[in-house]
Structures are given as structure tokens and as C-alpha cells.
Amino acid sequence: MVDLGAAPGGWTQIAVERVGPKGKVVGMDILEYDPVPGAICMQGDFLADDSPDRLKQALEGLADVVVSDMAAPTTGHPPTDHLRIIGLVEVALHFAMEVLAPGGTFVAKVFQGGTEKTLLDTLKKNFATVRHAKPPASRKESAETYVVATGFKGAAAPSGDDAED
């Protein structure tokens, strides 16, 4: 499991409990946060060029779940805030599609006001099921919600036309 935007560590703690000693949990956040026993916790900006490779090295294989709880600081201008969060989700999704095992799950924080059509189209093309969910722990007045995509179809195999000889 990979936890992007891991601070303060709630998703990471739950993941460690769920995967048990045989699983691996890797988290990263731009903010410093307390280590979570049983997880690899890294500080860094996921948007930095080396961060995806650092996460892949720590993961040492494919992940069953990628969670993105990343959020840019809000500006108070809803259209700008929406674009910023969608940008983070798109980067997280690109990463997820590189590291998820077939059948895997991608969960990402978005704000109500919709998930961009292009993003939803990409999710629907690459996952069996895509839905939105608002966790009970989220305040009712909060615009925070999550997009949950399950059943990752796996990396597309090259077609005969694209395959190298």
C-alpha cells in the first residue's frame, strides 16, 4: 500500500493493521510526521522528480492500494482550489497506474464540485468500478470527498503494432 499525503499518518496506521506483517506500507508527505510502526515513512514532495522512484524503491514491487490524501493549501478561490486538487489527483493516478497490481484500488481526495470528466474517463477506462465516497469521519459541511476506483485492469499490453522487434 502506498499513502501519498501521509501526514499525520491515519491512513498509514490503518493500512499497517490491515496488511499485517506480510504486507508493506509506504507513506510520503511534504510535511514532517511521526513514524508509524510497521511502515516506511518518508518526508518529501511527491511532485519532486525523484519522489516516485524513491517510493517505488521502498515498495519493492507492486501495490494493492494507492491512497492519495494530498491537498494543496486552499486559496479561498474555489475554481483555483479545484484545479489544484485535480492536478494532484492526476499525478497520483499516473503513479498508481505504474505501481498497482491488477485488481488494485486507487483512492484519492477530491473536493465536491466534481471530478474532471477527463480524470473520470481515465479512471473508468482503467478500473472496473469508479465511485465517490464521503467518509463518516469527514465533517458534513466539508467539501472533501473521495473518488474510489477498484479493480485495476493492469498496464496495457503493447499491441502488435507498438511492440518492438
FENNORUR-V912899 format. One line per field, one symbol per residue. ss: DSSP state (@ for helix, = for strand, . for the rest). psi: psi as a letter, one per 30 degrees, with the letter a starting at -180 (. if undefined). burial: + if it has 24 or more other ideal C-beta (glycine too) atoms within 12 Angstrom, else -. Layout:
ss->???
psi->???
burial->???
This chain:
ss->.===.....@@@@@@@@@@......====..........====.......@@@@@@@@@...======.........@@@@@@@@@@@@@@@@@@@@@@============.....@@@@@@@@@@=======..........=========.............
psi->kkjkhfkfgeeeeeeeeefafflkkklklflklkkjkfljkkkljffkefeeeeeeeeehalkfkkkjgkklkkffjeeeeeeeeeeeeeeeeeeefffklkflkkkkklklflkkeeeeeeeeefkekklkkjkffkkefkfklkkjklhkflkkkkleefkk.
burial->+++++++-+-++++++-------+++++++--+--+-+++++-+-+----++--++-++---++++++++++---------+-++++++++++++++++++--++++++++---+---++-++--++--+-+-----------+++++++-++------------
